[in-house]
Amino acid sequence: MLKFLGRVVGLLFVLGLLAGGLLAWGYARYTQKGPLETDTNVVIPEGASVAQIAAALTTAGVIEDPMIFENFHKLELWIAGPDDRVQMRFGEFAMPAEVSAQGARQILIDGPQVQRRLTVPEGLTTEQILRLVNGAEGLEGELSVAVAEGDLLPETYFYSYGDSRESIVVRMRDDMAGVLDELWQQRAEGLPFETPEEALVLASVVQEEAGNLQEMPRVAAVFINRLNRDMRLQADATVEYGITLGAGPLGRGLLRSELETETAYNTYMIDGLPPTPIANPGREAIEAVLQPAQSEDLYFVADGTGGHVFARTLEEHERNVARWREIEAQSQEDGGD
Protein backbone atom coordinates (compact mmCIF):
# COMPACT_ATOMS: atom_id res chain seq x y z
CA MET A 1 0.00 0.00 0.00
CA LEU A 2 2.80 2.39 0.89
CA LYS A 3 4.56 1.49 -2.33
CA PHE A 4 1.35 2.29 -4.29
CA LEU A 5 0.92 5.63 -2.54
CA GLY A 6 4.53 6.40 -3.25
CA ARG A 7 4.00 5.73 -6.94
CA VAL A 8 0.91 7.98 -6.94
CA VAL A 9 2.81 10.77 -5.23
CA GLY A 10 5.66 10.33 -7.66
CA LEU A 11 3.29 10.40 -10.61
CA LEU A 12 1.61 13.55 -9.31
CA PHE A 13 5.01 15.13 -8.81
CA VAL A 14 6.00 14.29 -12.37
CA LEU A 15 2.69 15.58 -13.71
CA GLY A 16 3.17 18.75 -11.67
CA LEU A 17 6.62 19.19 -13.15
CA LEU A 18 5.21 18.63 -16.64
CA ALA A 19 2.35 21.06 -16.02
CA GLY A 20 4.73 23.63 -14.59
CA GLY A 21 7.07 23.18 -17.50
CA LEU A 22 4.21 23.46 -19.97
CA LEU A 23 2.98 26.60 -18.22
CA ALA A 24 6.46 28.11 -18.26
CA TRP A 25 6.86 27.24 -21.94
CA GLY A 26 3.45 28.72 -22.76
CA TYR A 27 4.15 31.88 -20.76
CA ALA A 28 7.44 32.33 -22.58
CA ARG A 29 5.58 32.08 -25.90
CA TYR A 30 2.92 34.47 -24.58
CA THR A 31 5.42 37.17 -23.58
CA GLN A 32 8.12 36.81 -26.22
CA LYS A 33 8.48 39.04 -29.26
CA GLY A 34 5.79 38.39 -31.84
CA PRO A 35 6.20 37.67 -35.56
CA LEU A 36 4.92 41.05 -36.79
CA GLU A 37 7.61 42.65 -38.94
CA THR A 38 6.10 46.13 -39.39
CA ASP A 39 3.51 48.19 -37.55
CA THR A 40 -0.01 47.34 -38.64
CA ASN A 41 -3.61 48.12 -37.78
CA VAL A 42 -6.01 45.39 -36.71
CA VAL A 43 -9.80 45.67 -36.74
CA ILE A 44 -11.70 43.75 -34.05
CA PRO A 45 -15.37 43.41 -35.03
CA GLU A 46 -18.03 44.33 -32.50
CA GLY A 47 -19.17 41.32 -30.47
CA ALA A 48 -16.13 39.19 -31.40
CA SER A 49 -15.40 36.27 -29.05
CA VAL A 50 -11.94 35.62 -27.61
CA ALA A 51 -11.43 32.92 -30.23
CA GLN A 52 -12.42 35.32 -33.00
CA ILE A 53 -10.08 37.99 -31.63
CA ALA A 54 -7.25 35.48 -31.54
CA ALA A 55 -8.05 34.47 -35.11
CA ALA A 56 -8.01 38.11 -36.26
CA LEU A 57 -4.63 38.68 -34.62
CA THR A 58 -3.26 35.51 -36.19
CA THR A 59 -4.54 36.46 -39.65
CA ALA A 60 -2.91 39.88 -39.29
CA GLY A 61 0.40 38.24 -38.37
CA VAL A 62 0.46 39.71 -34.87
CA ILE A 63 0.54 36.34 -33.03
CA GLU A 64 1.53 32.83 -34.04
CA ASP A 65 -0.50 30.64 -31.71
CA PRO A 66 -4.15 31.57 -31.11
CA MET A 67 -4.50 28.88 -28.42
CA ILE A 68 -1.69 30.44 -26.37
CA PHE A 69 -3.45 33.82 -26.63
CA GLU A 70 -6.86 32.43 -25.69
CA ASN A 71 -5.67 30.33 -22.76
CA PHE A 72 -3.47 32.98 -21.19
CA HIS A 73 -6.20 35.60 -21.61
CA LYS A 74 -8.51 33.31 -19.60
CA LEU A 75 -5.72 32.65 -17.07
CA GLU A 76 -5.16 36.38 -16.57
CA LEU A 77 -8.89 36.89 -16.05
CA TRP A 78 -8.90 34.11 -13.46
CA ILE A 79 -5.88 35.55 -11.65
CA ALA A 80 -7.44 39.03 -11.63
CA GLY A 81 -10.62 37.78 -9.98
CA PRO A 82 -14.19 38.90 -10.60
CA ASP A 83 -13.67 42.44 -9.27
CA ASP A 84 -10.71 43.33 -11.47
CA ARG A 85 -11.49 41.56 -14.72
CA VAL A 86 -11.16 43.64 -17.87
CA GLN A 87 -12.36 42.84 -21.34
CA MET A 88 -10.87 43.41 -24.74
CA ARG A 89 -12.61 46.00 -26.91
CA PHE A 90 -13.72 46.09 -30.52
CA GLY A 91 -12.49 48.71 -32.97
CA GLU A 92 -9.28 49.47 -34.82
CA PHE A 93 -5.96 49.28 -32.99
CA ALA A 94 -2.34 49.96 -33.97
CA MET A 95 -0.06 46.99 -33.30
CA PRO A 96 3.67 47.77 -33.21
CA ALA A 97 6.20 45.46 -34.83
CA GLU A 98 7.23 42.47 -32.67
CA VAL A 99 4.50 43.10 -30.10
CA SER A 100 4.01 40.06 -27.87
CA ALA A 101 0.71 38.26 -27.52
CA GLN A 102 0.47 39.66 -24.00
CA GLY A 103 1.21 43.15 -25.32
CA ALA A 104 -1.42 42.80 -28.04
CA ARG A 105 -3.98 41.78 -25.42
CA GLN A 106 -3.13 44.84 -23.32
CA ILE A 107 -3.53 47.15 -26.33
CA LEU A 108 -7.00 45.70 -26.93
CA ILE A 109 -7.85 46.38 -23.28
CA ASP A 110 -6.65 49.93 -22.74
CA GLY A 111 -4.67 51.07 -25.78
CA PRO A 112 -5.85 54.01 -27.90
CA GLN A 113 -7.95 53.30 -30.92
CA VAL A 114 -6.69 54.40 -34.34
CA GLN A 115 -7.90 57.88 -35.23
CA ARG A 116 -8.91 58.20 -38.86
CA ARG A 117 -9.44 61.57 -40.50
CA LEU A 118 -11.74 62.97 -43.14
CA THR A 119 -10.72 66.34 -44.60
CA VAL A 120 -13.51 68.36 -46.18
CA PRO A 121 -12.15 71.21 -48.35
CA GLU A 122 -13.85 74.59 -48.30
CA GLY A 123 -16.21 75.33 -51.15
CA LEU A 124 -17.59 71.85 -51.81
CA THR A 125 -21.32 71.51 -52.26
CA THR A 126 -23.33 69.43 -49.82
CA GLU A 127 -23.75 66.73 -52.44
CA GLN A 128 -19.98 66.53 -52.89
CA ILE A 129 -19.37 66.36 -49.13
CA LEU A 130 -21.90 63.56 -48.70
CA ARG A 131 -20.06 61.63 -51.40
CA LEU A 132 -16.85 62.01 -49.39
CA VAL A 133 -18.59 60.75 -46.26
CA ASN A 134 -20.10 57.78 -48.08
CA GLY A 135 -16.69 56.87 -49.47
CA ALA A 136 -14.75 57.27 -46.21
CA GLU A 137 -13.20 53.95 -45.15
CA GLY A 138 -14.23 52.71 -41.73
CA LEU A 139 -17.51 54.61 -41.44
CA GLU A 140 -20.70 52.59 -41.27
CA GLY A 141 -24.44 53.00 -41.79
CA GLU A 142 -26.70 54.89 -44.14
CA LEU A 143 -27.29 58.63 -44.15
CA SER A 144 -30.81 59.75 -43.29
CA VAL A 145 -30.18 63.16 -41.68
CA ALA A 146 -31.49 66.05 -43.76
CA VAL A 147 -28.85 68.64 -44.67
CA ALA A 148 -29.22 71.56 -47.05
CA GLU A 149 -26.68 73.46 -49.11
CA GLY A 150 -24.36 75.40 -46.80
CA ASP A 151 -25.22 73.37 -43.68
CA LEU A 152 -21.84 71.63 -43.32
CA LEU A 153 -18.60 73.14 -42.01
CA PRO A 154 -15.51 72.28 -44.04
CA GLU A 155 -12.87 70.98 -41.63
CA THR A 156 -10.79 67.93 -40.79
CA TYR A 157 -12.89 65.46 -38.80
CA PHE A 158 -11.40 62.61 -36.77
CA TYR A 159 -13.24 59.37 -36.24
CA SER A 160 -12.74 55.76 -35.23
CA TYR A 161 -13.42 52.61 -37.21
CA GLY A 162 -17.08 51.69 -36.92
CA ASP A 163 -18.36 55.24 -36.28
CA SER A 164 -21.53 56.06 -38.17
CA ARG A 165 -21.67 58.25 -41.23
CA GLU A 166 -24.66 59.96 -39.68
CA SER A 167 -22.64 61.02 -36.63
CA ILE A 168 -19.97 62.67 -38.82
CA VAL A 169 -22.55 64.62 -40.82
CA VAL A 170 -24.33 65.73 -37.63
CA ARG A 171 -20.98 66.99 -36.30
CA MET A 172 -20.42 68.95 -39.52
CA ARG A 173 -23.89 70.46 -39.29
CA ASP A 174 -23.55 71.33 -35.61
CA ASP A 175 -20.10 72.84 -36.14
CA MET A 176 -21.40 75.06 -38.95
CA ALA A 177 -24.28 76.23 -36.78
CA GLY A 178 -21.86 76.98 -33.93
CA VAL A 179 -19.39 78.93 -36.09
CA LEU A 180 -22.15 80.90 -37.79
CA ASP A 181 -23.72 81.84 -34.45
CA GLU A 182 -20.35 82.81 -32.96
CA LEU A 183 -19.34 85.04 -35.87
CA TRP A 184 -22.81 86.55 -36.24
CA GLN A 185 -22.54 87.88 -32.69
CA GLN A 186 -19.33 89.69 -33.70
CA ARG A 187 -20.63 91.14 -36.98
CA ALA A 188 -19.88 94.68 -38.13
CA GLU A 189 -22.59 97.32 -38.36
CA GLY A 190 -24.31 98.34 -41.57
CA LEU A 191 -24.35 94.94 -43.27
CA PRO A 192 -27.04 94.45 -45.95
CA PHE A 193 -28.61 91.35 -44.45
CA GLU A 194 -30.75 90.67 -41.44
CA THR A 195 -30.18 86.99 -40.64
CA PRO A 196 -27.22 84.62 -40.24
CA GLU A 197 -28.67 82.56 -43.07
CA GLU A 198 -28.34 85.48 -45.48
CA ALA A 199 -24.75 85.99 -44.35
CA LEU A 200 -24.09 82.33 -45.06
CA VAL A 201 -25.43 82.71 -48.60
CA LEU A 202 -23.04 85.57 -49.32
CA ALA A 203 -20.16 83.74 -47.61
CA SER A 204 -20.63 80.85 -50.02
CA VAL A 205 -20.34 83.27 -52.96
CA VAL A 206 -17.18 84.81 -51.48
CA GLN A 207 -15.76 81.32 -50.93
CA GLU A 208 -16.20 80.51 -54.61
CA GLU A 209 -15.13 83.88 -56.03
CA ALA A 210 -12.08 84.75 -53.90
CA GLY A 211 -8.70 83.62 -55.18
CA ASN A 212 -7.16 83.19 -51.72
CA LEU A 213 -7.83 83.67 -48.02
CA GLN A 214 -6.09 87.03 -47.85
CA GLU A 215 -8.42 88.72 -50.34
CA MET A 216 -11.67 87.31 -48.94
CA PRO A 217 -12.48 90.41 -46.82
CA ARG A 218 -11.98 92.64 -49.86
CA VAL A 219 -14.08 90.41 -52.14
CA ALA A 220 -16.77 90.41 -49.44
CA ALA A 221 -16.60 94.22 -49.33
CA VAL A 222 -17.23 94.41 -53.08
CA PHE A 223 -20.41 92.34 -52.82
CA ILE A 224 -21.59 94.19 -49.71
CA ASN A 225 -21.00 97.54 -51.41
CA ARG A 226 -22.98 96.38 -54.42
CA LEU A 227 -25.88 95.17 -52.26
CA ASN A 228 -25.91 98.46 -50.36
CA ARG A 229 -26.16 100.31 -53.70
CA ASP A 230 -28.87 97.98 -55.08
CA MET A 231 -26.42 96.71 -57.70
CA ARG A 232 -26.57 93.09 -58.84
CA LEU A 233 -23.83 90.79 -57.56
CA GLN A 234 -22.90 89.55 -61.05
CA ALA A 235 -20.99 86.55 -59.67
CA ASP A 236 -20.10 83.82 -62.17
CA ALA A 237 -20.12 81.17 -59.44
CA THR A 238 -23.83 81.67 -58.82
CA VAL A 239 -24.59 81.21 -62.52
CA GLU A 240 -22.61 77.96 -62.54
CA TYR A 241 -24.54 76.70 -59.50
CA GLY A 242 -27.80 77.45 -61.26
CA ILE A 243 -26.67 75.06 -63.99
CA THR A 244 -25.19 72.23 -61.90
CA LEU A 245 -27.38 72.63 -58.79
CA GLY A 246 -24.51 71.39 -56.64
CA ALA A 247 -23.71 68.17 -58.47
CA GLY A 248 -20.10 69.24 -59.02
CA PRO A 249 -17.92 71.60 -61.04
CA LEU A 250 -19.20 72.70 -64.44
CA GLY A 251 -15.85 71.79 -65.92
CA ARG A 252 -15.80 74.60 -68.51
CA GLY A 253 -16.22 78.30 -68.86
CA LEU A 254 -19.63 79.93 -68.86
CA LEU A 255 -21.29 80.74 -72.17
CA ARG A 256 -22.68 84.19 -72.86
CA SER A 257 -26.09 82.60 -73.36
CA GLU A 258 -25.88 81.13 -69.85
CA LEU A 259 -25.05 84.53 -68.38
CA GLU A 260 -28.16 85.88 -70.10
CA THR A 261 -30.48 83.04 -69.06
CA GLU A 262 -32.50 83.83 -65.97
CA THR A 263 -32.41 81.26 -63.17
CA ALA A 264 -32.96 81.65 -59.44
CA TYR A 265 -29.16 81.75 -59.06
CA ASN A 266 -28.12 83.95 -61.99
CA THR A 267 -27.03 87.10 -60.16
CA TYR A 268 -26.51 88.86 -63.50
CA MET A 269 -30.28 88.65 -63.94
CA ILE A 270 -31.72 88.72 -60.40
CA ASP A 271 -31.50 91.34 -57.68
CA GLY A 272 -29.99 90.63 -54.30
CA LEU A 273 -28.78 87.28 -53.00
CA PRO A 274 -29.48 83.86 -54.52
CA PRO A 275 -32.10 81.84 -52.61
CA THR A 276 -29.61 79.45 -50.93
CA PRO A 277 -25.87 79.08 -50.46
CA ILE A 278 -24.03 77.78 -53.51
CA ALA A 279 -21.46 75.79 -51.49
CA ASN A 280 -20.32 75.15 -47.95
CA PRO A 281 -18.05 78.07 -46.99
CA GLY A 282 -15.22 77.84 -44.50
CA ARG A 283 -14.89 79.90 -41.35
CA GLU A 284 -12.68 82.48 -43.09
CA ALA A 285 -15.30 83.24 -45.75
CA ILE A 286 -18.04 83.67 -43.13
CA GLU A 287 -15.79 85.91 -41.08
CA ALA A 288 -14.95 87.97 -44.19
CA VAL A 289 -18.64 88.62 -44.86
CA LEU A 290 -19.36 89.60 -41.27
CA GLN A 291 -16.17 91.65 -40.89
CA PRO A 292 -15.49 92.89 -44.43
CA ALA A 293 -12.61 95.12 -45.45
CA GLN A 294 -13.18 98.86 -45.41
CA SER A 295 -13.19 99.78 -49.09
CA GLU A 296 -15.26 101.45 -51.78
CA ASP A 297 -14.50 98.78 -54.40
CA LEU A 298 -17.38 97.71 -56.62
CA TYR A 299 -15.58 95.49 -59.12
CA PHE A 300 -12.84 92.89 -59.36
CA VAL A 301 -11.32 90.76 -62.08
CA ALA A 302 -8.61 88.08 -62.19
CA ASP A 303 -5.02 89.38 -62.23
CA GLY A 304 -3.34 86.32 -63.74
CA THR A 305 -1.57 85.27 -60.52
CA GLY A 306 -4.44 83.50 -58.79
CA GLY A 307 -5.82 86.65 -57.19
CA HIS A 308 -7.84 89.65 -58.32
CA VAL A 309 -7.39 93.34 -59.04
CA PHE A 310 -10.07 95.63 -57.62
CA ALA A 311 -11.68 98.85 -58.83
CA ARG A 312 -14.03 101.53 -57.50
CA THR A 313 -15.30 102.76 -60.86
CA LEU A 314 -16.54 101.07 -64.00
CA GLU A 315 -13.94 102.93 -66.08
CA GLU A 316 -11.13 101.61 -63.91
CA HIS A 317 -12.63 98.12 -63.98
CA GLU A 318 -12.82 98.13 -67.79
CA ARG A 319 -9.11 98.92 -67.94
CA ASN A 320 -8.43 96.02 -65.58
CA VAL A 321 -10.58 93.71 -67.72
CA ALA A 322 -8.65 94.76 -70.82
CA ARG A 323 -5.37 93.87 -69.09
CA TRP A 324 -6.81 90.51 -68.05
CA ARG A 325 -7.81 89.75 -71.62
CA GLU A 326 -4.26 90.53 -72.75
CA ILE A 327 -2.96 88.10 -70.12
CA GLU A 328 -5.41 85.44 -71.33
CA ALA A 329 -4.43 85.97 -74.95
CA GLN A 330 -0.72 85.75 -74.14
CA SER A 331 -1.31 82.60 -72.12
CA GLN A 332 -3.11 80.98 -75.04
CA GLU A 333 -0.26 81.94 -77.39
CA ASP A 334 2.32 80.49 -75.03
CA GLY A 335 0.29 77.32 -74.70
CA GLY A 336 0.11 76.95 -78.43
CA ASP A 337 3.87 77.17 -79.01
C-alpha positions in Angstrom: 0.0 0.0 0.0 2.8 2.4 0.9 4.6 1.5 -2.3 1.4 2.3 -4.3 0.9 5.6 -2.5 4.5 6.4 -3.2 4.0 5.7 -6.9 0.9 8.0 -6.9 2.8 10.8 -5.2 5.7 10.3 -7.7 3.3 10.4 -10.6 1.6 13.5 -9.3 5.0 15.1 -8.8 6.0 14.3 -12.4 2.7 15.6 -13.7 3.2 18.7 -11.7 6.6 19.2 -13.2 5.2 18.6 -16.6 2.4 21.1 -16.0 4.7 23.6 -14.6 7.1 23.2 -17.5 4.2 23.5 -20.0 3.0 26.6 -18.2 6.5 28.1 -18.3 6.9 27.2 -21.9 3.5 28.7 -22.8 4.1 31.9 -20.8 7.4 32.3 -22.6 5.6 32.1 -25.9 2.9 34.5 -24.6 5.4 37.2 -23.6 8.1 36.8 -26.2 8.5 39.0 -29.3 5.8 38.4 -31.8 6.2 37.7 -35.6 4.9 41.1 -36.8 7.6 42.6 -38.9 6.1 46.1 -39.4 3.5 48.2 -37.6 0.0 47.3 -38.6 -3.6 48.1 -37.8 -6.0 45.4 -36.7 -9.8 45.7 -36.7 -11.7 43.7 -34.1 -15.4 43.4 -35.0 -18.0 44.3 -32.5 -19.2 41.3 -30.5 -16.1 39.2 -31.4 -15.4 36.3 -29.1 -11.9 35.6 -27.6 -11.4 32.9 -30.2 -12.4 35.3 -33.0 -10.1 38.0 -31.6 -7.2 35.5 -31.5 -8.0 34.5 -35.1 -8.0 38.1 -36.3 -4.6 38.7 -34.6 -3.3 35.5 -36.2 -4.5 36.5 -39.7 -2.9 39.9 -39.3 0.4 38.2 -38.4 0.5 39.7 -34.9 0.5 36.3 -33.0 1.5 32.8 -34.0 -0.5 30.6 -31.7 -4.1 31.6 -31.1 -4.5 28.9 -28.4 -1.7 30.4 -26.4 -3.4 33.8 -26.6 -6.9 32.4 -25.7 -5.7 30.3 -22.8 -3.5 33.0 -21.2 -6.2 35.6 -21.6 -8.5 33.3 -19.6 -5.7 32.6 -17.1 -5.2 36.4 -16.6 -8.9 36.9 -16.1 -8.9 34.1 -13.5 -5.9 35.5 -11.6 -7.4 39.0 -11.6 -10.6 37.8 -10.0 -14.2 38.9 -10.6 -13.7 42.4 -9.3 -10.7 43.3 -11.5 -11.5 41.6 -14.7 -11.2 43.6 -17.9 -12.4 42.8 -21.3 -10.9 43.4 -24.7 -12.6 46.0 -26.9 -13.7 46.1 -30.5 -12.5 48.7 -33.0 -9.3 49.5 -34.8 -6.0 49.3 -33.0 -2.3 50.0 -34.0 -0.1 47.0 -33.3 3.7 47.8 -33.2 6.2 45.5 -34.8 7.2 42.5 -32.7 4.5 43.1 -30.1 4.0 40.1 -27.9 0.7 38.3 -27.5 0.5 39.7 -24.0 1.2 43.2 -25.3 -1.4 42.8 -28.0 -4.0 41.8 -25.4 -3.1 44.8 -23.3 -3.5 47.1 -26.3 -7.0 45.7 -26.9 -7.9 46.4 -23.3 -6.6 49.9 -22.7 -4.7 51.1 -25.8 -5.9 54.0 -27.9 -8.0 53.3 -30.9 -6.7 54.4 -34.3 -7.9 57.9 -35.2 -8.9 58.2 -38.9 -9.4 61.6 -40.5 -11.7 63.0 -43.1 -10.7 66.3 -44.6 -13.5 68.4 -46.2 -12.1 71.2 -48.4 -13.8 74.6 -48.3 -16.2 75.3 -51.2 -17.6 71.9 -51.8 -21.3 71.5 -52.3 -23.3 69.4 -49.8 -23.8 66.7 -52.4 -20.0 66.5 -52.9 -19.4 66.4 -49.1 -21.9 63.6 -48.7 -20.1 61.6 -51.4 -16.8 62.0 -49.4 -18.6 60.7 -46.3 -20.1 57.8 -48.1 -16.7 56.9 -49.5 -14.7 57.3 -46.2 -13.2 54.0 -45.1 -14.2 52.7 -41.7 -17.5 54.6 -41.4 -20.7 52.6 -41.3 -24.4 53.0 -41.8 -26.7 54.9 -44.1 -27.3 58.6 -44.1 -30.8 59.8 -43.3 -30.2 63.2 -41.7 -31.5 66.0 -43.8 -28.9 68.6 -44.7 -29.2 71.6 -47.0 -26.7 73.5 -49.1 -24.4 75.4 -46.8 -25.2 73.4 -43.7 -21.8 71.6 -43.3 -18.6 73.1 -42.0 -15.5 72.3 -44.0 -12.9 71.0 -41.6 -10.8 67.9 -40.8 -12.9 65.5 -38.8 -11.4 62.6 -36.8 -13.2 59.4 -36.2 -12.7 55.8 -35.2 -13.4 52.6 -37.2 -17.1 51.7 -36.9 -18.4 55.2 -36.3 -21.5 56.1 -38.2 -21.7 58.3 -41.2 -24.7 60.0 -39.7 -22.6 61.0 -36.6 -20.0 62.7 -38.8 -22.6 64.6 -40.8 -24.3 65.7 -37.6 -21.0 67.0 -36.3 -20.4 68.9 -39.5 -23.9 70.5 -39.3 -23.6 71.3 -35.6 -20.1 72.8 -36.1 -21.4 75.1 -39.0 -24.3 76.2 -36.8 -21.9 77.0 -33.9 -19.4 78.9 -36.1 -22.1 80.9 -37.8 -23.7 81.8 -34.5 -20.4 82.8 -33.0 -19.3 85.0 -35.9 -22.8 86.5 -36.2 -22.5 87.9 -32.7 -19.3 89.7 -33.7 -20.6 91.1 -37.0 -19.9 94.7 -38.1 -22.6 97.3 -38.4 -24.3 98.3 -41.6 -24.3 94.9 -43.3 -27.0 94.5 -46.0 -28.6 91.3 -44.5 -30.8 90.7 -41.4 -30.2 87.0 -40.6 -27.2 84.6 -40.2 -28.7 82.6 -43.1 -28.3 85.5 -45.5 -24.8 86.0 -44.4 -24.1 82.3 -45.1 -25.4 82.7 -48.6 -23.0 85.6 -49.3 -20.2 83.7 -47.6 -20.6 80.9 -50.0 -20.3 83.3 -53.0 -17.2 84.8 -51.5 -15.8 81.3 -50.9 -16.2 80.5 -54.6 -15.1 83.9 -56.0 -12.1 84.8 -53.9 -8.7 83.6 -55.2 -7.2 83.2 -51.7 -7.8 83.7 -48.0 -6.1 87.0 -47.8 -8.4 88.7 -50.3 -11.7 87.3 -48.9 -12.5 90.4 -46.8 -12.0 92.6 -49.9 -14.1 90.4 -52.1 -16.8 90.4 -49.4 -16.6 94.2 -49.3 -17.2 94.4 -53.1 -20.4 92.3 -52.8 -21.6 94.2 -49.7 -21.0 97.5 -51.4 -23.0 96.4 -54.4 -25.9 95.2 -52.3 -25.9 98.5 -50.4 -26.2 100.3 -53.7 -28.9 98.0 -55.1 -26.4 96.7 -57.7 -26.6 93.1 -58.8 -23.8 90.8 -57.6 -22.9 89.5 -61.1 -21.0 86.5 -59.7 -20.1 83.8 -62.2 -20.1 81.2 -59.4 -23.8 81.7 -58.8 -24.6 81.2 -62.5 -22.6 78.0 -62.5 -24.5 76.7 -59.5 -27.8 77.4 -61.3 -26.7 75.1 -64.0 -25.2 72.2 -61.9 -27.4 72.6 -58.8 -24.5 71.4 -56.6 -23.7 68.2 -58.5 -20.1 69.2 -59.0 -17.9 71.6 -61.0 -19.2 72.7 -64.4 -15.8 71.8 -65.9 -15.8 74.6 -68.5 -16.2 78.3 -68.9 -19.6 79.9 -68.9 -21.3 80.7 -72.2 -22.7 84.2 -72.9 -26.1 82.6 -73.4 -25.9 81.1 -69.8 -25.0 84.5 -68.4 -28.2 85.9 -70.1 -30.5 83.0 -69.1 -32.5 83.8 -66.0 -32.4 81.3 -63.2 -33.0 81.6 -59.4 -29.2 81.7 -59.1 -28.1 83.9 -62.0 -27.0 87.1 -60.2 -26.5 88.9 -63.5 -30.3 88.6 -63.9 -31.7 88.7 -60.4 -31.5 91.3 -57.7 -30.0 90.6 -54.3 -28.8 87.3 -53.0 -29.5 83.9 -54.5 -32.1 81.8 -52.6 -29.6 79.4 -50.9 -25.9 79.1 -50.5 -24.0 77.8 -53.5 -21.5 75.8 -51.5 -20.3 75.2 -47.9 -18.1 78.1 -47.0 -15.2 77.8 -44.5 -14.9 79.9 -41.4 -12.7 82.5 -43.1 -15.3 83.2 -45.7 -18.0 83.7 -43.1 -15.8 85.9 -41.1 -14.9 88.0 -44.2 -18.6 88.6 -44.9 -19.4 89.6 -41.3 -16.2 91.7 -40.9 -15.5 92.9 -44.4 -12.6 95.1 -45.5 -13.2 98.9 -45.4 -13.2 99.8 -49.1 -15.3 101.4 -51.8 -14.5 98.8 -54.4 -17.4 97.7 -56.6 -15.6 95.5 -59.1 -12.8 92.9 -59.4 -11.3 90.8 -62.1 -8.6 88.1 -62.2 -5.0 89.4 -62.2 -3.3 86.3 -63.7 -1.6 85.3 -60.5 -4.4 83.5 -58.8 -5.8 86.7 -57.2 -7.8 89.7 -58.3 -7.4 93.3 -59.0 -10.1 95.6 -57.6 -11.7 98.9 -58.8 -14.0 101.5 -57.5 -15.3 102.8 -60.9 -16.5 101.1 -64.0 -13.9 102.9 -66.1 -11.1 101.6 -63.9 -12.6 98.1 -64.0 -12.8 98.1 -67.8 -9.1 98.9 -67.9 -8.4 96.0 -65.6 -10.6 93.7 -67.7 -8.6 94.8 -70.8 -5.4 93.9 -69.1 -6.8 90.5 -68.1 -7.8 89.7 -71.6 -4.3 90.5 -72.8 -3.0 88.1 -70.1 -5.4 85.4 -71.3 -4.4 86.0 -75.0 -0.7 85.8 -74.1 -1.3 82.6 -72.1 -3.1 81.0 -75.0 -0.3 81.9 -77.4 2.3 80.5 -75.0 0.3 77.3 -74.7 0.1 76.9 -78.4 3.9 77.2 -79.0 
